[in-house]
Amino acid sequence: MKSALQTSVAATALLAAGFAAMGTAYGAESFQDVMKRRGLNEKDLLAAVKTYTPTGGRDEFLAFSSGGQSGQVIVYGIPSMRILKYIGVFTPEPWQGYGYDDESKAVLAQGRIRGKDITWGDTHHPGLSETNAESDGKFLFINDKNNPRIAVIDLHDFETKQIVVNPIMQSEHGGTFVTPNTEYVIETAQYPAPLGGGYVPLEQMNEKFRGAITYWKFDREKGRIDPSKSFSIELPPYTQDLSDAGKFVSDGWSFTNSLCSERYVGGIEKGRPPFEAGCSANDHDYMHVINWKKAEELYKAGKTVMVNDHPVIPMKTAIEEGILVLIPEPKSPHGIDVSPDGKYIIVGGKLDSQAHVYSFDKIQAAVTAKKFAGKDSYGIPILDVKDAIHKQVPLGLGPLHTQYDSKNCIAYTSLYVDSQVAKYDYCEGKVLDKISVHYNIGHLMTMEGDTAKPKGKYLVALNKLAIDRFNPVGPLHPQNHQLIDISGDKMELLYDLPIPLGEPHYVAAIAADKVKPAIRYKFGTNSRTDKPSEFAVRPGGEKIVRNGTKVEVFGTAIRSHFTPEIVEAEEGDEVTFHITNMERAEDEVHGFAVSGQDFNLSLEPGKTASASFKVDRPGVYPFYCTEFCSALHLEMEGYLMVKPKGAQQVAGKAEEGAKYVKADFDKQYKSCLDTQAVIDQVVAYITSTNFKDFPSVVALVEDATDQLNFAKDARAKADDAAKKEDWQQATLWAGQWWQYQVKAADIGLRAKTYLEQNGAKTVK
Amino acid sequence: MKSALQTSVAATALLAAGFAAMGTAYGAESFQDVMKRRGLNEKDLLAAVKTYTPTGGRDEFLAFSSGGQSGQVIVYGIPSMRILKYIGVFTPEPWQGYGYDDESKAVLAQGRIRGKDITWGDTHHPGLSETNAESDGKFLFINDKNNPRIAVIDLHDFETKQIVVNPIMQSEHGGTFVTPNTEYVIETAQYPAPLGGGYVPLEQMNEKFRGAITYWKFDREKGRIDPSKSFSIELPPYTQDLSDAGKFVSDGWSFTNSLCSERYVGGIEKGRPPFEAGCSANDHDYMHVINWKKAEELYKAGKTVMVNDHPVIPMKTAIEEGILVLIPEPKSPHGIDVSPDGKYIIVGGKLDSQAHVYSFDKIQAAVTAKKFAGKDSYGIPILDVKDAIHKQVPLGLGPLHTQYDSKNCIAYTSLYVDSQVAKYDYCEGKVLDKISVHYNIGHLMTMEGDTAKPKGKYLVALNKLAIDRFNPVGPLHPQNHQLIDISGDKMELLYDLPIPLGEPHYVAAIAADKVKPAIRYKFGTNSRTDKPSEFAVRPGGEKIVRNGTKVEVFGTAIRSHFTPEIVEAEEGDEVTFHITNMERAEDEVHGFAVSGQDFNLSLEPGKTASASFKVDRPGVYPFYCTEFCSALHLEMEGYLMVKPKGAQQVAGKAEEGAKYVKADFDKQYKSCLDTQAVIDQVVAYITSTNFKDFPSVVALVEDATDQLNFAKDARAKADDAAKKEDWQQATLWAGQWWQYQVKAADIGLRAKTYLEQNGAKTVK
């Protein structure tokens, strides 16, 4: 029998022979030459075919990654590991117009802290909405650690719709985690502080600083969190960290870990050991076990106190009502992860070496029997770890976070210090495999791996250091997300994805076919409220409304012009532009910006967006389309003319430099007729095929028809002017006719190419 | 002889046989299974091996892409097509601390327009610095179309160092283009407006609106543009567009195209045809040919007028001195690109179908002979196109931009309307190949393809529409950069890269080995001035300075604590934190943020950064490290305590919740000694190898030595306290000793793994 090495050598030889022959067919270099030149081995080759995605190919999973301090969410595909989108969440982002149009400024304004704009966020844990404990692909939640906030993103259009500010916390980390039907989005405090704010000296930390957990009620129909139906529970001044909601047997419960249960107060500047020493002195910290269904009843029964107008169940009440117990957990834990069947909770301690597998059945039995080992300083009952633990699995140094496989009883835990991922059977407590990653892994993530139905197949290691993995790009390195194949018995490294912006903390992945985003908005939509914009106008209804010092423009955009093109205002006026994109075609986005002003609109098909600003200085300010949209994109322009106060009208009229005579008109007209012949040919080709079987071609045809209707209108105007022998207007309108023709031809050619490349058939 | 198809079939069979055997060696699935499951053909396979880059692999080229309306620059590797970094330029970006620390706010403040913050930019054309007309990898320039500005990025650390505002333009597009030794960075106006600003009615457009070109002087030694040595030339009110500088024979000249030489003034709202019609009525626009060396002499001789304190050579002077002529060029052009030898200039018109290849020799001959065909309305001499043209090459619809190959006389031009790239011999005027792209290509880019020494190999098509190429992510689509192999006779599509943020306009690529970024800063550097920060302190020198209502913190950061940890201030105080990262290790970045405040510091090793803010409300505000740095990262925290005005000192002292006795100390101490034994083993292993041959391991060893020295210090403190039987302090300091050990062990293990995986040898 051959050894693995011999097999490999034999394979290489066959491979070389095969591809050498292909050389002439597909490129100047042979396959063998390429592998040699690029230093690739067979393992690399297998990884390449497992990840390479040719043009037009689709990824099997979509990953939603926190963007860390970028304040954004990152979307990438698996297995191609190509980043598809950055979604602006807490940080303004001009490409999307997020924070650069009036509509999205209203969303960001919801996130003000005590009236102050906070223009970034430290995003940590994205959470996908669930139905029956399975990801449903409808909504995404993401938190801000530094200024405790939660944002809601609608996966209908991948836009941020809402930001809620936690009314009682000064800091958090543990968000967002959803209950099995997204009844609630869970957020927990991090560094203890007085609940609701205010100054309390450190000397009173033990008595007056507190932690907390907030259950944010989610209204699925509205697609928004309802703060008026949300509540919190007061917790001890431990540093609460991550949470997870129970499911099935453990439904109605949630689990939150903590660190620094030593309640250390630091002070290295006074010669005291730093926080890191004082917060890691004990062998254990505490898991908080909370009966949230019963807490919800207490809240509804009014057993709360109001802190900043927000209902909080006092710790004392929580203890008396038996909805809160503690269990010792390994030192400095991070992940706390409920198994797919809801029966187990796995915790890793970063300064420990074992996965602690807790049994919910055991916990429930001990709680029901009131079998407590003691109480903490605040009177919260503590379970004996022996009465709660199922297994302790020795994994290695620095267990940090756990995710589940589609296979029964299989889990993966990241090992921060060892820079490894461990695969193990948590039912039996047996390690099955380990793989080294590069370097210092934080979280890890499997496909729908924190739901009731993990999909297996892939795992992503979110490494905290990249160091030498990529071409150097300065002292600030990208992060490194490593894709690992978990379909076989042994884990295999497939791909290194550099994250070019932000330091992601956690990622949630979902089967791509569950996410069904729209390709356009209904005509005239305010995408941030998901309602018709009161500022949308139909073509022909464009207007400029002046009211005292307010100038309001109700405009439209279409390839390749804005209506209106010339807007006049006076120094000191407040100007608002509302622009509606009249396009229906997929990906036919326009932008809008005015020189000297600090805004940018991103106008996807059907969207209405607005920009309000003061014109504080007389001048001539060009505006233009900021998203390349057509051959005449650069000509999609206009002027905002800001007159000095009381400026007089100037004699004469605005005149173009070029003058046209009948010969110019005739030439242009002939050109239009010639172009029409070409268009007719393309149309004949398309309609001779089964183009209706290709949805994207159907959309293109619809779009081209729009352009040809516009062309007809421009032609009529040219004909009219010609009748009056106004060769200037006649030539210009004939030119406009030709412009619409060019757009129609552009679309038609694209459709033709698509049909040719995708095997369309002649139908008659 | 076999046909290509037969060869392909044979290859597949061989391949399947080869990889089927490999199945057991490398994964559960056979190679054949994977290809079948993923629907890949042999062509895909070849593309995969030409692009797939295994962990630790390096890209051959670095591409610097404009980020469009994101206001950033995007850096990606070729051929892996992985995005390595987004660099904040005109838009604040919190991950990098750009616009979120005092130092970088000073850079953004340089970009204010008439005193107003403009928090985004519409970046268009990145330009790499050149020496002898070749890319030298030192600096990158990028422009802002909407608010005419140029930014300077130093490739030493990939940070934005400077923003200059154009003092006379209201709009631009044509930047940045460098002269052969980066003497000047060229910027040209786009939409005409009165030079220097101010209101002029549209009725006077022809007389008083103007275009312009600015030559920004670059001071290579300082790495900054010197506005005091920069000048402009007044141009007619055509819509100037892109430029390029001559080289070799054409050195000293620059070329700028234009559109809307019709000088149309729009007004669709008044029933006039829109700009797009009026700006595309003529068959041609004008190329501006400028003798910039002679212009420089005129500027130095004072033949300028001052506009906003900026010297401008009047159009009249330019005409009289013979430094400006026009040549007709195809309608609505975009790219204008000088050949590697400086002999030809190729222009494509988006509403045309030919590449126009102009000969510099011919142009120079006609200019010298003063053989003009006429003058424009402003008296600028116009060359007859016949006297300037070398070839007109029929390419297809919508020629937009041209790049050059390493092979003599070979160029590539993008065809916007046809969605194709054409390869042709511009010396002979012969089309060689065409490839379809997806969809509507704007610019294209070859490796160093606009320099004197193009590198060939790859071409990137910057497509304006992606439509159906990727998994859908809402109405706003990513852009699509398609990598094309140009090494053979036929162009071959290799890879589709979605651009997840911003709409890039142009990209410049350079051989990766020319770019040599630093991995750390000199201790205490202000990275935005590249000078030592006056606010840096060495370890032990940390201090808090109070001066009236100003509180200034001079602090440090190191795994895993800040010094100081507790900072007190009073309501209404102005607080400044200056933090220096004491780390030396590659990629060991810390961050710093305070709850309730709108800033984030990104502290790369050696950097000093500052944040100033007012504390307007009493409270307890946690601060923490925002970049995951170590196992105790979450414990890298502190508090900013803001007292109400006149608050009294509270009795008692800040006390941790946990109390420690001798047994706790003994246990911790023993744990430290045990850990030391492990560390000693790792050290013994490393020092037994040829680790000095591995630079990254040498850096790790240096770093671990730092941590062990800190450990020694903490141990001494523990020993001291134990002598005094202060078991609280003794236990905590022993804990801190252990923390440093954990960090040393973490680094040591990483070094050990690296050595094992990279074939280190035992040396004794």
Interface residues (C-beta under 8 A of the other chain):
Chain A: A4 T7 S8 A10 A11 T12 A13 L14 L15 A17 G18 F19 A21 M22 T24 A25 Y26 G27 A28 E29 F31 V34 M35 R38 G39 L40 E42 K43 D44 L45 L46 A47 A48 V49 K50 T51 Y52 T53 P54 T55 G56 G57 R58 D59 L62 G67 G68 Q69 S70 G71 I74 V75 Y76 G77 R82 I83 L84 K85 Y86 T91 P92 E93 P94 W95 Q96 Y100 I113 R114 K116 D117 I118 T119 W120 D122 K145 N146 N147 H156 D157 F158 E159 Q170 S171 H173 Q190 Y191 A193 P194 G197 G198 Y199 V200 P201 L202 E203 Q204 M205 N206 F209 P237 T239 D241 L259 C260 S261 E262 R263 Y264 V265 G266 G267 I268 E269 K270 R272 P273 P274 F275 E276 A277 G278 C279 S280 A281 N282 S332 H334 K350 L351 S377 L397 G398 Y416 V417 D418 S419 S436 H438 Y439 N440 G442 K464 L465 A466 I467 D468 R469 F470 N471 P472 V473 G474 P475 L476 H477 P478 Q482 D485 S487 G488 D489 K490 E492 L493 D496 L497 P498 P500 L501 G502 E503 H505 A512 V515 K516 P517 A518 I519 R520 Y521 E542 I544 S560 H561 F562 T563 P564 E565 I566 E586 D587 E588 V589 G591 A593 V594 S595 G596 D598 N600 S602 E604 P605 G606 K607 R617 P618 G619 V620 Y621 P622 Y624 T626 E627 F628 C629 A631 L632 L634 E635 M636 E637 G638 Y639 M641 V642 K643 P644 A647 Q649 V650 A651 G652 K653 A654 E655 E656 G657 A658 Y660 D664 Q668 S696 A714 K717 Q729 T731 L732 W733 G735 Q736 W738 Q739 V742 A745 D746 L749 R750 T753 Q757
Chain B: K2 A4 T7 S8 A10 A11 T12 A13 L14 L15 A17 G18 F19 A21 M22 T24 A25 Y26 G27 A28 E29 F31 V34 M35 R38 G39 L40 E42 K43 D44 L45 L46 A47 A48 V49 K50 T51 Y52 T53 P54 T55 G56 G57 R58 D59 L62 G67 G68 Q69 S70 G71 I74 V75 Y76 G77 R82 I83 L84 K85 Y86 T91 P92 E93 P94 W95 Q96 Y100 I113 R114 K116 D117 I118 T119 W120 D122 K145 N146 N147 H156 D157 F158 E159 Q170 S171 H173 Q190 Y191 A193 P194 G197 G198 Y199 V200 P201 L202 E203 Q204 M205 N206 F209 P237 T239 D241 L259 C260 S261 E262 R263 Y264 V265 G266 G267 I268 E269 K270 R272 P273 P274 F275 E276 A277 G278 C279 S280 A281 N282 S332 H334 K350 L351 S377 L397 G398 Y416 V417 D418 S419 S436 H438 Y439 N440 G442 K464 L465 A466 I467 D468 R469 F470 N471 P472 V473 G474 P475 L476 H477 P478 Q482 D485 S487 G488 D489 K490 E492 L493 D496 L497 P498 P500 L501 G502 E503 H505 A512 V515 K516 P517 A518 I519 R520 Y521 E542 I544 S560 H561 F562 T563 P564 E565 I566 E586 D587 E588 V589 G591 A593 V594 S595 G596 D598 N600 S602 E604 P605 G606 K607 R617 P618 G619 V620 Y621 P622 Y624 T626 E627 F628 C629 A631 L632 L634 E635 M636 E637 G638 Y639 M641 V642 K643 P644 A647 Q649 V650 A651 G652 K653 A654 E655 E656 G657 A658 Y660 D664 Q668 S696 A714 K717 Q729 T731 L732 W733 G735 Q736 W738 Q739 V742 A745 D746 L749 R750 T753 Q757
